[in-house]
Amino acid sequence: MKYYDKLIFELSKEGRCGFSLDGKASEGYLESIIPQALARGSKPRLPEVSEVDVVRHYTNLSQMNFGVDTGFYPLGSCTMKYNPKINEEVASMSGFAALHPLQDEESVQGALEVYWKMEKMLSAITGMSAFTLNPCAGAHGELTGLMIMRRYHLLRGDMKRTKVIVPDSAHGTNPASAAVCGLDVVVVKSKENGLVDVEDLKPLLNDEIAGIMMTNPNTLGLFESEIGEIADLVHACGGLLYYDGANMNPLLGVVRPGDMGFDIMHLNLHKTFSTPHGGGGPGSGPVGVATRLEKCLPGPRVIQAEDGKFHIEHIWEESAGRVSSFMGNFGIILRAYAYILSLGKEHILNAGKFATLSANYIKESLKDCYKLPIERICKHEFVFDGLINDGARPASVAEDGTPVEAVAGATTLDVAKRLLDYGFHAPTIYFPLLFHQTIMIEPTETESKETIDAFIDVMRKIAAEAAENPQLLKGAPHNTPIGRPDETQAARHPILKYWDC
Ligand SMILES: *Cc1c(COP(=O)(O)O)cnc(C)c1O
Protein backbone atom coordinates (compact mmCIF):
# COMPACT_ATOMS: atom_id res chain seq x y z
CA MET A 1 0.00 0.00 0.00
CA LYS A 2 1.23 3.46 -0.87
CA TYR A 3 1.60 5.96 1.98
CA TYR A 4 -1.19 8.20 0.69
CA ASP A 5 -3.61 5.28 0.23
CA LYS A 6 -4.13 5.63 3.97
CA LEU A 7 -7.46 6.85 5.25
CA ILE A 8 -7.51 10.57 5.85
CA PHE A 9 -7.99 9.94 9.57
CA GLU A 10 -4.75 7.97 9.64
CA LEU A 11 -2.89 10.98 8.25
CA SER A 12 -4.26 13.16 11.04
CA LYS A 13 -1.84 14.82 13.48
CA GLU A 14 -3.23 16.61 16.50
CA GLY A 15 -3.09 20.37 16.17
CA ARG A 16 -2.35 20.40 12.41
CA CYS A 17 -4.48 22.89 10.53
CA GLY A 18 -5.29 23.10 6.82
CA PHE A 19 -7.12 26.41 6.66
CA SER A 20 -6.84 30.00 7.72
CA LEU A 21 -9.70 32.35 8.34
CA ASP A 22 -7.99 35.38 6.98
CA GLY A 23 -5.80 35.75 10.05
CA LYS A 24 -8.81 35.59 12.35
CA ALA A 25 -8.46 31.96 13.42
CA SER A 26 -7.20 33.05 16.80
CA GLU A 27 -8.36 31.30 19.95
CA GLY A 28 -11.88 32.33 20.80
CA TYR A 29 -12.76 33.94 17.45
CA LEU A 30 -15.29 31.30 16.32
CA GLU A 31 -16.86 31.27 19.77
CA SER A 32 -17.28 35.02 19.51
CA ILE A 33 -19.25 34.90 16.25
CA ILE A 34 -21.38 31.74 16.82
CA PRO A 35 -24.33 32.23 19.19
CA GLN A 36 -23.94 30.15 22.34
CA ALA A 37 -27.20 28.27 21.68
CA LEU A 38 -25.92 27.02 18.30
CA ALA A 39 -22.39 26.14 19.35
CA ARG A 40 -21.54 22.48 19.96
CA GLY A 41 -20.27 21.40 23.35
CA SER A 42 -17.25 19.44 22.20
CA LYS A 43 -14.95 19.54 19.22
CA PRO A 44 -15.97 17.36 16.24
CA ARG A 45 -13.61 14.46 15.60
CA LEU A 46 -12.33 15.64 12.26
CA PRO A 47 -9.01 14.70 10.70
CA GLU A 48 -6.39 17.33 11.43
CA VAL A 49 -4.46 17.54 8.20
CA SER A 50 -2.79 20.07 5.95
CA GLU A 51 -4.13 21.15 2.57
CA VAL A 52 -1.55 19.08 0.70
CA ASP A 53 -2.59 15.97 2.66
CA VAL A 54 -6.20 16.54 1.61
CA VAL A 55 -5.30 17.09 -2.03
CA ARG A 56 -3.14 13.95 -2.19
CA HIS A 57 -5.68 11.87 -0.34
CA TYR A 58 -8.52 12.70 -2.70
CA THR A 59 -6.41 12.63 -5.85
CA ASN A 60 -5.18 9.14 -4.94
CA LEU A 61 -8.68 8.06 -4.06
CA SER A 62 -9.96 9.21 -7.46
CA GLN A 63 -7.29 7.13 -9.17
CA MET A 64 -8.44 3.96 -7.45
CA ASN A 65 -11.63 4.25 -9.44
CA PHE A 66 -12.29 3.18 -13.01
CA GLY A 67 -14.19 5.27 -15.53
CA VAL A 68 -14.73 5.72 -19.26
CA ASP A 69 -12.06 8.41 -19.12
CA THR A 70 -9.50 5.91 -17.80
CA GLY A 71 -10.16 2.86 -19.94
CA PHE A 72 -12.36 0.57 -22.06
CA TYR A 73 -15.60 -0.20 -20.25
CA PRO A 74 -17.56 -2.94 -22.09
CA LEU A 75 -20.30 -3.24 -19.46
CA GLY A 76 -23.26 -4.87 -21.24
CA SER A 77 -26.66 -3.16 -21.08
CA CYS A 78 -25.01 0.02 -19.77
CA THR A 79 -23.71 1.67 -22.97
CA MET A 80 -20.57 3.11 -21.41
CA LYS A 81 -19.65 5.19 -24.44
CA TYR A 82 -17.18 8.05 -24.20
CA ASN A 83 -18.77 11.35 -23.18
CA PRO A 84 -17.37 14.20 -25.31
CA LYS A 85 -16.12 17.07 -23.15
CA ILE A 86 -18.07 19.65 -25.13
CA ASN A 87 -21.20 18.31 -23.43
CA GLU A 88 -19.71 19.27 -20.09
CA GLU A 89 -18.84 22.72 -21.35
CA VAL A 90 -22.38 23.34 -22.52
CA ALA A 91 -23.88 22.10 -19.25
CA SER A 92 -21.58 24.30 -17.20
CA MET A 93 -22.28 27.56 -19.09
CA SER A 94 -23.30 30.00 -16.41
CA GLY A 95 -26.56 30.92 -18.17
CA PHE A 96 -27.66 27.32 -17.60
CA ALA A 97 -25.76 26.22 -14.52
CA ALA A 98 -26.77 29.23 -12.43
CA LEU A 99 -30.50 28.98 -13.20
CA HIS A 100 -32.92 28.68 -10.32
CA PRO A 101 -36.00 26.50 -10.91
CA LEU A 102 -38.29 29.16 -9.41
CA GLN A 103 -37.16 31.96 -11.75
CA ASP A 104 -40.02 33.49 -13.69
CA GLU A 105 -40.62 32.23 -17.21
CA GLU A 106 -39.63 35.48 -18.84
CA SER A 107 -36.06 35.17 -17.54
CA VAL A 108 -35.53 31.53 -18.62
CA GLN A 109 -36.82 31.57 -22.19
CA GLY A 110 -33.54 30.13 -23.54
CA ALA A 111 -33.60 27.17 -21.17
CA LEU A 112 -37.27 26.50 -21.91
CA GLU A 113 -36.50 26.60 -25.63
CA VAL A 114 -33.78 23.96 -25.21
CA TYR A 115 -36.20 21.85 -23.18
CA TRP A 116 -38.91 22.18 -25.82
CA LYS A 117 -36.54 21.48 -28.72
CA MET A 118 -35.16 18.43 -26.92
CA GLU A 119 -38.67 16.99 -26.72
CA LYS A 120 -39.08 17.55 -30.45
CA MET A 121 -35.71 15.96 -31.29
CA LEU A 122 -36.41 12.89 -29.18
CA SER A 123 -39.83 12.56 -30.80
CA ALA A 124 -38.22 12.69 -34.25
CA ILE A 125 -35.55 10.12 -33.32
CA THR A 126 -38.04 7.66 -31.84
CA GLY A 127 -41.19 8.23 -33.89
CA MET A 128 -43.24 9.12 -30.82
CA SER A 129 -45.62 12.07 -30.80
CA ALA A 130 -44.56 13.79 -27.55
CA PHE A 131 -42.08 13.47 -24.70
CA THR A 132 -41.77 14.39 -21.05
CA LEU A 133 -38.25 15.09 -19.82
CA ASN A 134 -39.23 14.93 -16.15
CA PRO A 135 -38.14 11.38 -15.14
CA CYS A 136 -34.67 11.21 -13.60
CA ALA A 137 -33.53 7.67 -14.50
CA GLY A 138 -34.37 4.78 -16.79
CA ALA A 139 -36.29 2.94 -14.09
CA HIS A 140 -38.05 6.19 -13.19
CA GLY A 141 -39.05 6.46 -16.85
CA GLU A 142 -40.46 2.93 -16.73
CA LEU A 143 -42.56 3.79 -13.69
CA THR A 144 -43.73 6.99 -15.36
CA GLY A 145 -44.60 5.12 -18.55
CA LEU A 146 -46.58 2.52 -16.64
CA MET A 147 -48.41 5.25 -14.74
CA ILE A 148 -49.37 6.71 -18.13
CA MET A 149 -50.52 3.24 -19.25
CA ARG A 150 -52.71 2.83 -16.17
CA ARG A 151 -54.08 6.34 -16.46
CA TYR A 152 -55.01 5.73 -20.09
CA HIS A 153 -56.98 2.57 -19.28
CA LEU A 154 -58.65 4.17 -16.25
CA LEU A 155 -59.71 7.25 -18.25
CA ARG A 156 -61.45 4.89 -20.68
CA GLY A 157 -63.21 3.29 -17.73
CA ASP A 158 -61.34 0.04 -18.33
CA MET A 159 -60.70 -0.99 -14.71
CA LYS A 160 -59.78 -4.64 -15.29
CA ARG A 161 -56.36 -4.15 -16.85
CA THR A 162 -53.98 -4.78 -13.97
CA LYS A 163 -51.42 -7.11 -15.55
CA VAL A 164 -48.26 -6.41 -17.49
CA ILE A 165 -46.43 -8.97 -19.63
CA VAL A 166 -42.65 -8.99 -19.28
CA PRO A 167 -40.29 -11.35 -21.18
CA ASP A 168 -38.02 -13.62 -19.10
CA SER A 169 -35.01 -11.89 -20.70
CA ALA A 170 -36.10 -8.46 -19.40
CA HIS A 171 -33.95 -6.07 -17.41
CA GLY A 172 -34.73 -6.47 -13.70
CA THR A 173 -36.10 -2.96 -13.49
CA ASN A 174 -39.07 -3.89 -15.74
CA PRO A 175 -40.89 -6.24 -13.35
CA ALA A 176 -39.80 -4.03 -10.43
CA SER A 177 -41.33 -0.91 -12.01
CA ALA A 178 -44.54 -2.81 -12.78
CA ALA A 179 -44.78 -3.94 -9.16
CA VAL A 180 -44.14 -0.41 -7.84
CA CYS A 181 -46.92 0.81 -10.14
CA GLY A 182 -49.30 -1.72 -8.58
CA LEU A 183 -49.46 -3.98 -11.63
CA ASP A 184 -49.06 -7.76 -11.63
CA VAL A 185 -46.30 -9.23 -13.76
CA VAL A 186 -46.95 -12.09 -16.19
CA VAL A 187 -43.79 -13.62 -17.68
CA VAL A 188 -43.58 -14.58 -21.34
CA LYS A 189 -40.85 -17.07 -22.25
CA SER A 190 -38.06 -16.73 -24.76
CA LYS A 191 -37.44 -19.34 -27.45
CA GLU A 192 -34.15 -21.22 -27.95
CA ASN A 193 -33.05 -18.47 -30.33
CA GLY A 194 -33.39 -15.85 -27.58
CA LEU A 195 -36.48 -14.10 -29.00
CA VAL A 196 -39.90 -13.74 -27.35
CA ASP A 197 -41.96 -16.86 -28.00
CA VAL A 198 -45.06 -15.62 -29.83
CA GLU A 199 -46.83 -18.95 -29.27
CA ASP A 200 -46.26 -18.57 -25.51
CA LEU A 201 -47.52 -14.99 -25.67
CA LYS A 202 -50.86 -15.69 -27.40
CA PRO A 203 -52.64 -17.48 -24.52
CA LEU A 204 -51.53 -14.74 -22.08
CA LEU A 205 -53.44 -12.04 -23.92
CA ASN A 206 -56.86 -11.13 -22.53
CA ASP A 207 -58.89 -8.19 -21.22
CA GLU A 208 -56.85 -8.00 -18.00
CA ILE A 209 -53.65 -7.12 -19.83
CA ALA A 210 -52.65 -3.45 -19.53
CA GLY A 211 -49.71 -3.98 -21.86
CA ILE A 212 -46.36 -5.58 -22.56
CA MET A 213 -42.89 -4.21 -21.73
CA MET A 214 -40.17 -5.04 -24.22
CA THR A 215 -36.68 -3.93 -25.04
CA ASN A 216 -35.58 -4.25 -28.64
CA PRO A 217 -32.87 -5.29 -29.25
CA ASN A 218 -33.47 -7.39 -26.14
CA THR A 219 -30.96 -7.87 -23.35
CA LEU A 220 -29.20 -10.57 -25.39
CA GLY A 221 -28.52 -7.92 -28.03
CA LEU A 222 -30.92 -9.62 -30.45
CA PHE A 223 -33.47 -7.79 -32.54
CA GLU A 224 -37.01 -9.01 -31.88
CA SER A 225 -37.83 -9.55 -35.54
CA GLU A 226 -41.41 -10.59 -34.81
CA ILE A 227 -42.19 -7.26 -33.17
CA GLY A 228 -44.77 -6.38 -35.87
CA GLU A 229 -46.82 -9.48 -35.12
CA ILE A 230 -46.42 -9.00 -31.35
CA ALA A 231 -47.66 -5.38 -31.66
CA ASP A 232 -50.74 -6.50 -33.63
CA LEU A 233 -51.55 -9.23 -31.09
CA VAL A 234 -51.19 -6.96 -28.04
CA HIS A 235 -53.17 -4.14 -29.63
CA ALA A 236 -55.90 -6.57 -30.68
CA CYS A 237 -56.43 -7.52 -27.04
CA GLY A 238 -56.65 -3.86 -26.01
CA GLY A 239 -53.18 -3.66 -24.45
CA LEU A 240 -50.41 -1.15 -25.02
CA LEU A 241 -46.76 -1.71 -25.93
CA TYR A 242 -44.08 -0.24 -23.69
CA TYR A 243 -40.57 0.10 -25.09
CA ASP A 244 -37.65 0.01 -22.67
CA GLY A 245 -35.37 2.25 -24.73
CA ALA A 246 -32.28 1.91 -22.55
CA ASN A 247 -30.96 -0.24 -25.42
CA MET A 248 -31.77 2.29 -28.14
CA ASN A 249 -28.12 2.89 -29.08
CA PRO A 250 -27.88 0.46 -32.04
CA LEU A 251 -31.18 1.66 -33.50
CA LEU A 252 -30.37 5.37 -33.52
CA GLY A 253 -31.45 6.72 -36.89
CA VAL A 254 -32.06 3.19 -38.23
CA VAL A 255 -35.39 2.05 -36.74
CA ARG A 256 -37.92 3.96 -34.63
CA PRO A 257 -39.88 2.37 -31.77
CA GLY A 258 -42.93 4.38 -32.88
CA ASP A 259 -42.79 2.63 -36.26
CA MET A 260 -42.42 -0.77 -34.59
CA GLY A 261 -45.82 -0.23 -32.94
CA PHE A 262 -44.79 0.92 -29.46
CA ASP A 263 -47.16 3.31 -27.67
CA ILE A 264 -44.99 4.39 -24.71
CA MET A 265 -41.24 4.32 -24.23
CA HIS A 266 -38.36 5.71 -22.24
CA LEU A 267 -34.85 6.62 -23.26
CA ASN A 268 -31.79 6.64 -21.06
CA LEU A 269 -30.11 9.94 -21.92
CA HIS A 270 -27.31 8.79 -19.61
CA LYS A 271 -26.52 5.84 -21.88
CA THR A 272 -27.48 6.41 -25.49
CA PHE A 273 -26.87 10.16 -25.47
CA SER A 274 -23.41 10.20 -23.90
CA THR A 275 -23.91 11.47 -20.38
CA PRO A 276 -21.54 10.30 -17.64
CA HIS A 277 -23.09 7.58 -15.51
CA GLY A 278 -22.22 4.52 -13.52
CA GLY A 279 -21.66 6.12 -10.14
CA GLY A 280 -25.35 6.41 -9.36
CA GLY A 281 -25.31 10.13 -10.11
CA PRO A 282 -28.00 12.20 -11.80
CA GLY A 283 -29.66 10.64 -14.83
CA SER A 284 -32.50 11.32 -17.21
CA GLY A 285 -35.15 8.93 -18.49
CA PRO A 286 -37.49 10.88 -20.80
CA VAL A 287 -40.76 9.17 -21.67
CA GLY A 288 -42.35 9.38 -25.12
CA VAL A 289 -45.91 8.52 -26.07
CA ALA A 290 -48.12 8.04 -29.12
CA THR A 291 -50.68 10.76 -29.91
CA ARG A 292 -53.61 9.21 -28.07
CA LEU A 293 -51.63 9.08 -24.82
CA GLU A 294 -50.29 12.63 -24.90
CA LYS A 295 -52.92 13.93 -22.50
CA CYS A 296 -51.77 11.36 -19.90
CA LEU A 297 -48.18 12.69 -19.78
CA PRO A 298 -47.02 13.92 -16.38
CA GLY A 299 -46.60 17.64 -15.81
CA PRO A 300 -45.12 20.17 -15.89
CA ARG A 301 -44.51 20.53 -19.61
CA VAL A 302 -43.09 23.32 -21.75
CA ILE A 303 -45.42 24.67 -24.40
CA GLN A 304 -44.87 27.28 -27.06
CA ALA A 305 -47.48 30.02 -27.40
CA GLU A 306 -48.49 31.54 -30.72
CA ASP A 307 -46.23 34.54 -30.13
CA GLY A 308 -43.25 32.14 -29.95
CA LYS A 309 -42.80 32.48 -26.17
CA PHE A 310 -42.34 29.41 -24.00
CA HIS A 311 -44.49 28.66 -20.98
CA ILE A 312 -44.61 26.02 -18.29
CA GLU A 313 -47.90 24.16 -18.14
CA HIS A 314 -48.49 22.50 -14.79
CA ILE A 315 -50.81 19.55 -14.07
CA TRP A 316 -54.01 19.08 -16.08
CA GLU A 317 -56.93 16.81 -15.45
CA GLU A 318 -56.01 13.75 -17.54
CA SER A 319 -52.33 13.83 -16.55
CA ALA A 320 -50.78 10.83 -14.82
CA GLY A 321 -49.53 13.32 -12.22
CA ARG A 322 -46.19 14.71 -11.18
CA VAL A 323 -43.13 12.46 -11.14
CA SER A 324 -40.28 14.72 -10.09
CA SER A 325 -39.53 17.94 -8.31
CA PHE A 326 -39.42 20.74 -10.86
CA MET A 327 -38.72 19.40 -14.37
CA GLY A 328 -36.07 16.69 -14.17
CA ASN A 329 -32.27 16.87 -14.32
CA PHE A 330 -31.72 19.78 -16.67
CA GLY A 331 -27.92 19.39 -16.67
CA ILE A 332 -28.27 15.91 -18.15
CA ILE A 333 -30.76 17.11 -20.74
CA LEU A 334 -28.25 19.80 -21.81
CA ARG A 335 -25.46 17.25 -22.23
CA ALA A 336 -27.68 15.07 -24.41
CA TYR A 337 -28.81 18.12 -26.39
CA ALA A 338 -25.17 19.06 -27.10
CA TYR A 339 -24.45 15.45 -28.10
CA ILE A 340 -27.35 15.21 -30.54
CA LEU A 341 -26.57 18.58 -32.14
CA SER A 342 -22.87 17.82 -32.51
CA LEU A 343 -23.57 14.51 -34.25
CA GLY A 344 -26.47 15.69 -36.36
CA LYS A 345 -28.87 13.53 -38.29
CA GLU A 346 -26.26 11.90 -40.49
CA HIS A 347 -23.70 10.92 -37.86
CA ILE A 348 -26.17 9.74 -35.26
CA LEU A 349 -26.88 6.93 -37.71
CA ASN A 350 -23.20 5.96 -37.56
CA ALA A 351 -23.26 5.65 -33.76
CA GLY A 352 -25.65 2.72 -33.95
CA LYS A 353 -23.95 1.15 -36.95
CA PHE A 354 -20.46 1.22 -35.43
CA ALA A 355 -21.71 0.00 -32.04
CA THR A 356 -23.23 -2.99 -33.87
CA LEU A 357 -20.12 -3.61 -35.95
CA SER A 358 -17.85 -3.53 -32.86
CA ALA A 359 -20.04 -6.01 -30.97
CA ASN A 360 -20.17 -8.47 -33.87
CA TYR A 361 -16.42 -8.17 -34.43
CA ILE A 362 -15.66 -9.09 -30.82
CA LYS A 363 -18.21 -11.91 -30.83
CA GLU A 364 -16.72 -13.51 -33.96
CA SER A 365 -13.14 -13.01 -32.72
CA LEU A 366 -13.71 -14.78 -29.41
CA LYS A 367 -16.25 -17.50 -30.11
CA ASP A 368 -13.57 -20.19 -30.36
CA CYS A 369 -12.56 -19.51 -26.70
CA TYR A 370 -15.91 -18.58 -25.12
CA LYS A 371 -19.22 -20.41 -25.50
CA LEU A 372 -21.59 -18.55 -27.79
CA PRO A 373 -25.07 -19.83 -26.86
CA ILE A 374 -26.90 -18.11 -29.71
CA GLU A 375 -25.22 -17.96 -33.08
CA ARG A 376 -26.83 -14.92 -34.68
CA ILE A 377 -25.90 -11.40 -35.80
CA CYS A 378 -26.22 -9.24 -32.70
CA LYS A 379 -26.89 -5.55 -32.33
CA HIS A 380 -24.92 -3.44 -29.80
CA GLU A 381 -24.13 -6.31 -27.41
CA PHE A 382 -24.09 -10.09 -27.10
CA VAL A 383 -23.61 -12.77 -24.46
CA PHE A 384 -21.18 -15.62 -23.99
CA ASP A 385 -21.93 -18.46 -21.60
CA GLY A 386 -18.52 -18.86 -19.94
CA LEU A 387 -15.26 -20.39 -21.13
CA ILE A 388 -15.06 -23.29 -23.56
CA ASN A 389 -12.08 -24.71 -21.65
CA ASP A 390 -12.28 -23.60 -18.01
CA GLY A 391 -9.29 -25.72 -16.93
CA ALA A 392 -11.34 -28.01 -14.65
CA ARG A 393 -9.81 -31.48 -14.08
CA PRO A 394 -11.40 -34.40 -12.21
CA ALA A 395 -9.45 -36.20 -9.50
CA SER A 396 -7.32 -38.99 -11.01
CA VAL A 397 -4.34 -41.21 -10.43
CA ALA A 398 -1.03 -40.50 -12.15
CA GLU A 399 0.90 -43.25 -13.98
CA ASP A 400 3.15 -43.76 -10.96
CA GLY A 401 0.08 -44.29 -8.78
CA THR A 402 0.07 -40.94 -6.93
CA PRO A 403 -3.39 -39.40 -6.57
CA VAL A 404 -3.96 -36.14 -8.48
CA GLU A 405 -6.36 -33.66 -6.89
CA ALA A 406 -9.37 -32.34 -8.75
CA VAL A 407 -9.09 -28.76 -10.05
CA ALA A 408 -12.13 -26.48 -10.13
CA GLY A 409 -12.58 -24.63 -13.41
CA ALA A 410 -12.46 -20.86 -13.82
CA THR A 411 -15.87 -19.21 -13.82
CA THR A 412 -17.21 -16.08 -15.45
CA LEU A 413 -16.55 -14.20 -12.20
CA ASP A 414 -12.90 -15.25 -12.39
CA VAL A 415 -12.59 -14.06 -16.00
CA ALA A 416 -14.16 -10.72 -15.04
CA LYS A 417 -11.78 -10.27 -12.11
CA ARG A 418 -8.75 -11.20 -14.22
CA LEU A 419 -9.68 -8.55 -16.82
CA LEU A 420 -9.14 -5.88 -14.15
CA ASP A 421 -5.50 -6.93 -13.90
CA TYR A 422 -5.12 -6.05 -17.57
CA GLY A 423 -6.67 -2.60 -17.12
CA PHE A 424 -10.09 -3.26 -18.67
CA HIS A 425 -13.41 -2.87 -16.89
CA ALA A 426 -15.26 -6.17 -16.68
CA PRO A 427 -18.32 -6.86 -18.85
CA THR A 428 -21.70 -7.38 -17.19
CA ILE A 429 -21.79 -10.89 -15.69
CA TYR A 430 -24.54 -13.32 -14.68
CA PHE A 431 -27.19 -11.21 -16.43
CA PRO A 432 -29.52 -11.91 -18.15
CA LEU A 433 -30.41 -15.01 -16.17
CA LEU A 434 -31.08 -17.20 -19.20
CA PHE A 435 -27.65 -18.84 -18.95
CA HIS A 436 -25.45 -19.95 -16.06
CA GLN A 437 -22.15 -18.24 -16.89
CA THR A 438 -23.31 -15.16 -18.77
CA ILE A 439 -20.72 -12.64 -19.93
CA MET A 440 -22.44 -9.69 -21.60
CA ILE A 441 -20.20 -7.49 -23.72
CA GLU A 442 -21.15 -4.07 -25.10
CA PRO A 443 -18.20 -2.24 -26.67
CA THR A 444 -20.10 0.86 -27.98
CA GLU A 445 -19.07 2.90 -31.02
CA THR A 446 -16.55 5.17 -29.35
CA GLU A 447 -13.67 2.68 -29.18
CA SER A 448 -10.98 2.45 -31.86
CA LYS A 449 -10.24 -0.83 -33.61
CA GLU A 450 -6.89 -0.86 -31.80
CA THR A 451 -8.55 -0.73 -28.38
CA ILE A 452 -11.01 -3.43 -29.36
CA ASP A 453 -8.18 -5.62 -30.69
CA ALA A 454 -6.27 -5.14 -27.43
CA PHE A 455 -9.36 -6.28 -25.52
CA ILE A 456 -9.75 -9.32 -27.77
CA ASP A 457 -6.09 -10.23 -27.22
CA VAL A 458 -6.51 -10.02 -23.45
CA MET A 459 -9.71 -12.09 -23.50
CA ARG A 460 -7.88 -14.78 -25.50
CA LYS A 461 -4.94 -14.65 -23.12
CA ILE A 462 -7.27 -15.09 -20.14
CA ALA A 463 -8.91 -18.09 -21.83
CA ALA A 464 -5.45 -19.64 -22.28
CA GLU A 465 -4.56 -18.90 -18.65
CA ALA A 466 -7.80 -20.55 -17.51
CA ALA A 467 -7.09 -23.73 -19.46
CA GLU A 468 -3.59 -23.90 -18.07
CA ASN A 469 -3.93 -22.63 -14.52
CA PRO A 470 -7.46 -21.72 -13.37
CA GLN A 471 -6.02 -20.96 -9.93
CA LEU A 472 -4.38 -17.83 -11.36
CA LEU A 473 -7.82 -16.51 -12.29
CA LYS A 474 -9.38 -17.53 -8.99
CA GLY A 475 -6.88 -15.32 -7.16
CA ALA A 476 -7.50 -12.32 -9.44
CA PRO A 477 -7.41 -9.39 -9.37
CA HIS A 478 -3.79 -9.29 -8.33
CA ASN A 479 -2.98 -5.60 -8.80
CA THR A 480 -6.02 -3.51 -7.88
CA PRO A 481 -6.33 -1.65 -4.54
CA ILE A 482 -9.23 -3.91 -3.51
CA GLY A 483 -9.58 -7.55 -4.56
CA ARG A 484 -12.89 -9.30 -4.09
CA PRO A 485 -15.09 -7.47 -1.61
CA ASP A 486 -18.04 -9.29 -0.09
CA GLU A 487 -20.65 -7.68 -2.33
CA THR A 488 -23.62 -8.74 -0.23
CA GLN A 489 -22.18 -7.45 3.03
CA ALA A 490 -20.92 -4.31 1.33
CA ALA A 491 -24.46 -3.55 0.15
CA ARG A 492 -26.28 -4.59 3.33
CA HIS A 493 -23.87 -3.41 6.01
CA PRO A 494 -21.75 -0.68 4.49
CA ILE A 495 -19.23 0.91 6.85
CA LEU A 496 -19.60 4.57 6.06
CA LYS A 497 -17.78 6.25 8.93
CA TYR A 498 -14.34 5.99 10.45
CA TRP A 499 -15.21 6.55 14.10
CA ASP A 500 -17.43 4.03 15.77
CA CYS A 501 -19.62 6.64 17.42
C1 LIG B 1 -29.99 0.55 -17.60
C2 LIG B 1 -31.25 -0.07 -17.96
C3 LIG B 1 -32.43 0.28 -17.29
C4 LIG B 1 -32.48 1.18 -16.07
O1 LIG B 1 -31.92 2.45 -16.21
P1 LIG B 1 -31.49 3.27 -14.90
O2 LIG B 1 -31.20 4.64 -15.39
O3 LIG B 1 -30.30 2.57 -14.35
O4 LIG B 1 -32.64 3.25 -13.95
C5 LIG B 1 -33.60 -0.28 -17.73
N1 LIG B 1 -33.62 -1.16 -18.75
C6 LIG B 1 -32.50 -1.53 -19.40
C7 LIG B 1 -32.59 -2.52 -20.54
C8 LIG B 1 -31.27 -1.01 -19.03
O5 LIG B 1 -30.17 -1.39 -19.66
The ligand as an ORCA input file, in Angstrom:
! r2SCAN-3c Opt
* xyz 0 1
  C     -29.986      0.548    -17.598
  C     -31.245     -0.072    -17.960
  C     -32.428      0.282    -17.288
  C     -32.478      1.178    -16.071
  O     -31.917      2.448    -16.209
  P     -31.494      3.267    -14.905
  O     -31.203      4.645    -15.387
  O     -30.305      2.572    -14.351
  O     -32.644      3.251    -13.951
  C     -33.603     -0.284    -17.733
  N     -33.621     -1.162    -18.750
  C     -32.502     -1.534    -19.403
  C     -32.591     -2.520    -20.537
  C     -31.273     -1.012    -19.026
  O     -30.169     -1.394    -19.663
*
